[in-house]
Amino acid sequence: MKKLAVGSLLLITTLALGVTAIAQMGGGLQMPTPQGIFNPVVGAGGQYDVTTKNGTKMNVEIAIVGKESSGGKDGYWYEATADTERGNVTVKMLLVPNGNYSNVAKTIFLVPGRGPMEMDGQMGGRMAQDQQPKDIRDNAKNLGSESVTVPAGTFTCDHWKGNDGSDVWVTKGVPPYGLVKMTQDDGSSIVLEKVLTNYQDKITGTPMNMSDMMRGMGRGPQQ
């Protein structure tokens, strides 16, 4: 019984760390949600300077790191790594395009000091929706073409004005969402620092399945 109790405590601690890590990349730091138009290219992405609405700054990398079939459709592994106070936190989601949006089929996350852990089905989908970039086309107006200069260079972009007051500059040459710059009324922003090529997956090895682990906690001791 003591071993069971210790194992359960370790599992709960791991789950808590994972949830905290994902929260840090999203609501916990009020990180602005990237917006753009999905154009997945495996091995390509961008490095961004992100400023949250409370003034916190962080470096974030987003890229497509693989392709996998899900439900008979092509899915793309979208990976985001944020440099947080706890160290580098990585979240990887299998996005299955569905019109202007994508369904989240799987979610894997990696936090400092822990191996990769996978959430699937509704569990992963609910937690990942807030981290998934949003398609700009259904919630914004295209104001036309503009030249935008950021640390990564000068780009010819479409300037979209969002219904939420955001301004987003998008170009096809920066996978996976074309995002070059985004500003919001609350002072948060995302600015492209570098275009990434030959990007390598930061999550390797077989992840532990959180659903299986949680079901295991409900079983009685093995005889």
C-alpha positions as CSV (number, residue, x, y, z in Angstrom):
1,M,0.0,0.0,0.0
2,K,2.9,2.3,0.7
3,K,4.3,1.8,-2.7
4,L,0.9,2.5,-4.3
5,A,0.5,5.7,-2.3
6,V,4.0,6.9,-3.3
7,G,3.4,6.1,-6.9
8,S,0.0,8.0,-6.9
9,L,1.7,11.0,-5.3
10,L,4.4,11.1,-8.0
11,L,1.7,10.8,-10.7
12,I,-0.3,13.6,-9.2
13,T,2.8,15.8,-9.0
14,T,3.7,15.1,-12.6
15,L,0.2,15.9,-13.8
16,A,0.2,19.2,-11.8
17,L,3.6,20.2,-13.3
18,G,2.3,19.4,-16.8
19,V,-0.9,21.5,-16.3
20,T,1.1,24.3,-14.8
21,A,3.5,24.2,-17.7
22,I,0.8,24.5,-20.3
23,A,-0.9,27.2,-18.3
24,Q,2.4,29.2,-18.3
25,M,2.4,29.1,-22.1
26,G,-1.2,30.2,-22.2
27,G,-3.6,31.7,-19.6
28,G,-1.1,31.7,-16.7
29,L,1.1,34.3,-18.5
30,Q,-1.7,35.8,-20.6
31,M,0.3,34.8,-23.7
32,P,-1.4,36.2,-26.9
33,T,-2.7,33.4,-29.1
34,P,-0.9,33.4,-32.5
35,Q,-3.2,34.1,-35.5
36,G,-2.7,33.5,-39.2
37,I,-3.4,31.2,-42.0
38,F,-2.3,27.5,-41.7
39,N,0.3,26.6,-44.2
40,P,2.2,23.5,-42.8
41,V,5.7,22.7,-44.0
42,V,7.4,19.9,-42.1
43,G,10.7,21.2,-40.6
44,A,9.8,24.9,-41.0
45,G,8.6,27.6,-38.5
46,G,9.5,30.8,-36.8
47,Q,11.2,32.1,-33.6
48,Y,9.2,34.9,-32.0
49,D,9.6,37.6,-29.3
50,V,6.4,37.5,-27.3
51,T,5.2,40.2,-24.9
52,T,2.2,39.4,-22.7
53,K,-0.4,41.9,-21.6
54,N,1.3,42.1,-18.2
55,G,4.6,43.0,-19.7
56,T,6.3,39.6,-19.4
57,K,8.6,38.8,-22.3
58,M,9.6,35.3,-23.6
59,N,11.1,33.6,-26.6
60,V,8.8,31.2,-28.4
61,E,9.5,28.8,-31.3
62,I,6.7,27.3,-33.3
63,A,7.2,24.8,-36.2
64,I,5.7,21.8,-37.9
65,V,7.8,18.7,-36.9
66,G,6.0,15.9,-38.6
67,K,3.0,14.5,-40.5
68,E,0.7,11.7,-39.3
69,S,-2.7,10.3,-40.5
70,S,-5.6,10.6,-38.1
71,G,-9.1,9.4,-38.8
72,G,-8.2,8.9,-42.5
73,K,-7.1,12.5,-42.8
74,D,-3.6,14.2,-42.9
75,G,-2.6,15.6,-39.6
76,Y,0.4,17.8,-38.8
77,W,2.5,17.9,-35.6
78,Y,2.6,21.5,-34.5
79,E,5.2,22.2,-31.8
80,A,5.6,25.2,-29.6
81,T,8.5,25.8,-27.2
82,A,8.5,28.7,-24.7
83,D,11.4,29.8,-22.6
84,T,9.6,30.2,-19.2
85,E,10.8,30.8,-15.6
86,R,10.7,27.0,-15.1
87,G,12.9,26.5,-18.2
88,N,11.9,25.4,-21.7
89,V,8.4,24.1,-21.9
90,T,7.3,22.3,-25.1
91,V,3.8,21.4,-26.3
92,K,3.2,19.3,-29.4
93,M,-0.3,18.9,-31.0
94,L,-1.5,16.8,-33.9
95,L,-3.6,19.2,-35.8
96,V,-6.0,17.8,-38.4
97,P,-7.2,20.6,-40.8
98,N,-11.0,21.0,-41.0
99,G,-11.8,24.0,-43.2
100,N,-10.4,27.1,-41.7
101,Y,-9.8,25.4,-38.4
102,S,-8.0,22.3,-37.1
103,N,-9.1,19.6,-34.7
104,V,-6.6,18.5,-32.0
105,A,-6.2,14.7,-32.2
106,K,-3.3,14.3,-29.7
107,T,-1.3,16.5,-27.3
108,I,2.2,15.7,-26.0
109,F,4.0,18.0,-23.5
110,L,7.5,18.1,-22.1
111,V,8.5,20.0,-18.9
112,P,11.9,20.3,-17.3
113,G,12.9,17.3,-15.3
114,R,10.2,15.0,-16.8
115,G,9.8,12.7,-19.7
116,P,7.2,13.4,-22.4
117,M,3.6,12.8,-21.5
118,E,0.7,12.3,-23.9
119,M,-3.0,13.4,-23.6
120,D,-5.4,12.1,-26.2
121,G,-9.1,12.4,-27.0
122,Q,-11.1,15.0,-25.0
123,M,-8.5,15.5,-22.3
124,G,-5.9,16.7,-24.7
125,G,-8.3,18.5,-27.0
126,R,-9.7,20.7,-24.2
127,M,-6.3,21.7,-22.9
128,A,-4.8,22.3,-26.3
129,Q,-7.5,24.5,-27.8
130,D,-6.3,27.6,-26.0
131,Q,-2.7,26.9,-27.2
132,Q,-3.6,26.3,-30.9
133,P,-3.1,29.3,-33.2
134,K,-6.3,30.7,-34.7
135,D,-7.2,31.1,-38.3
136,I,-7.6,34.9,-39.0
137,R,-9.9,34.8,-42.0
138,D,-13.3,34.3,-40.3
139,N,-12.7,36.9,-37.6
140,A,-10.9,39.7,-39.3
141,K,-10.9,42.1,-42.3
142,N,-8.1,42.1,-44.9
143,L,-6.9,45.7,-45.1
144,G,-4.6,45.0,-48.0
145,S,-0.9,44.5,-48.7
146,E,1.8,46.2,-46.6
147,S,5.6,46.0,-46.2
148,V,6.5,45.1,-42.6
149,T,10.0,45.2,-41.1
150,V,10.8,43.0,-38.1
151,P,14.1,41.6,-36.7
152,A,13.8,38.7,-39.1
153,G,13.7,41.0,-42.1
154,T,11.3,42.9,-44.4
155,F,8.2,41.0,-45.6
156,T,5.3,41.9,-47.9
157,C,2.2,41.0,-45.8
158,D,-1.5,41.0,-45.8
159,H,-2.7,43.2,-42.9
160,W,-5.7,41.8,-41.1
161,K,-7.7,43.8,-38.6
162,G,-9.3,41.4,-36.1
163,N,-12.8,41.7,-34.7
164,D,-11.1,41.7,-31.2
165,G,-9.0,44.8,-32.1
166,S,-5.9,42.9,-33.0
167,D,-3.7,43.8,-36.0
168,V,-2.0,40.8,-37.7
169,W,0.5,40.8,-40.6
170,V,0.6,37.5,-42.5
171,T,2.8,36.2,-45.4
172,K,3.0,32.8,-47.1
173,G,6.8,32.7,-46.7
174,V,6.7,32.0,-42.9
175,P,5.2,28.6,-42.0
176,P,3.2,27.3,-40.3
177,Y,0.8,30.3,-39.9
178,G,2.5,33.0,-41.9
179,L,2.7,35.2,-38.8
180,V,5.2,38.1,-39.0
181,K,3.7,40.5,-36.5
182,M,0.7,40.7,-34.2
183,T,-0.4,43.5,-31.8
184,Q,-3.4,43.7,-29.5
185,D,-5.2,46.5,-27.7
186,D,-4.0,45.1,-24.3
187,G,-0.4,45.8,-25.2
188,S,0.6,42.2,-26.0
189,S,2.5,41.4,-29.1
190,I,4.2,38.7,-31.2
191,V,7.2,39.7,-33.4
192,L,9.1,37.4,-35.8
193,E,12.8,37.2,-34.8
194,K,13.9,34.5,-37.2
195,V,12.6,32.1,-39.9
196,L,13.4,28.5,-38.9
197,T,14.4,25.8,-41.4
198,N,15.5,22.2,-40.8
199,Y,13.7,22.4,-37.5
200,Q,14.1,19.3,-35.3
201,D,11.4,17.8,-33.0
202,K,12.3,18.6,-29.3
203,I,10.2,15.8,-28.0
204,T,11.7,12.4,-28.7
205,G,11.1,8.9,-27.3
206,T,7.9,7.2,-26.4
207,P,5.6,9.4,-24.2
208,M,3.8,8.1,-21.1
209,N,0.0,8.0,-21.7
210,M,-1.7,10.1,-19.0
211,S,-5.1,8.4,-19.6
212,D,-3.7,4.9,-19.0
213,M,-1.9,6.2,-15.9
214,M,-5.0,7.7,-14.4
215,R,-7.0,4.6,-15.1
216,G,-4.3,2.6,-13.4
217,M,-4.7,4.7,-10.2
218,G,-8.2,3.5,-9.9
219,R,-7.3,-0.2,-9.9
220,G,-6.7,-2.2,-6.8
221,P,-3.4,-3.7,-5.9
222,Q,-2.2,-6.5,-8.2
223,Q,-2.2,-9.9,-6.6
